[in-house]
C-alpha cells in the first residue's frame, strides 16, 4: 500500500469512527506521541490529547450527534512522515471544509490536528455522492 493510500485510509477511519460514534476507534486514531490540537466548528482551539479526547467524548455521546460523511479527500505530504489531508465534511445539510494533519508513527498514521469550519462553496461531489477507498 502506498503512503498516500495509507494516510487516506487513516483519514477515512477517522470519519468512520465519527459516523459510528466509536470513541475507542477515534482514540486509536489520535497520536499518543505528539501534541494534539483540535478546532471544532465554532469552537476555540483545544490543546493536548486529553482536552481533544474529552471534546470527542462529549460530541459522540450527545443524543443529537450529527451524521457525517467525508468528501474529496486529498493528501499533501510535507515529508515522509508528516501529511495533511484536506477534505469536505457533510453534516446534515451543512458543508464544512477540514484539514487533518497526520504523522507516521511505528503503529501507522496518527492524527495530531483536526480543524473544520463552514465551507463557502461545497464541492460538486457532494451532490453526486461519496467516494470511498474501500
Residue, then its C-alpha position, 0 to 999 in steps of 0.5 A: x500500500x502506498x503512503x498516500x493510500x495509507x494516510x487516506x485510509x487513516x483519514x477515512x477511519x477517522x470519519x468512520x469512527x465519527x459516523x459510528x460514534x466509536x470513541x475507542x476507534x477515534x482514540x486509536x486514531x489520535x497520536x499518543x506521541x505528539x501534541x494534539x490540537x483540535x478546532x471544532x466548528x465554532x469552537x476555540x482551539x483545544x490543546x493536548x490529547x486529553x482536552x481533544x479526547x474529552x471534546x470527542x467524548x462529549x460530541x459522540x455521546x450527545x443524543x443529537x450527534x450529527x451524521x457525517x460523511x467525508x468528501x474529496x479527500x486529498x493528501x499533501x505530504x510535507x515529508x515522509x512522515x508528516x501529511x495533511x489531508x484536506x477534505x469536505x465534511x457533510x453534516x446534515x445539510x451543512x458543508x464544512x471544509x477540514x484539514x487533518x494533519x497526520x504523522x507516521x508513527x511505528x503503529x501507522x498514521x496518527x492524527x495530531x490536528x483536526x480543524x473544520x469550519x463552514x465551507x463557502x462553496x461545497x464541492x460538486x461531489x457532494x451532490x453526486x455522492x461519496x467516494x470511498x477507498x474501500 
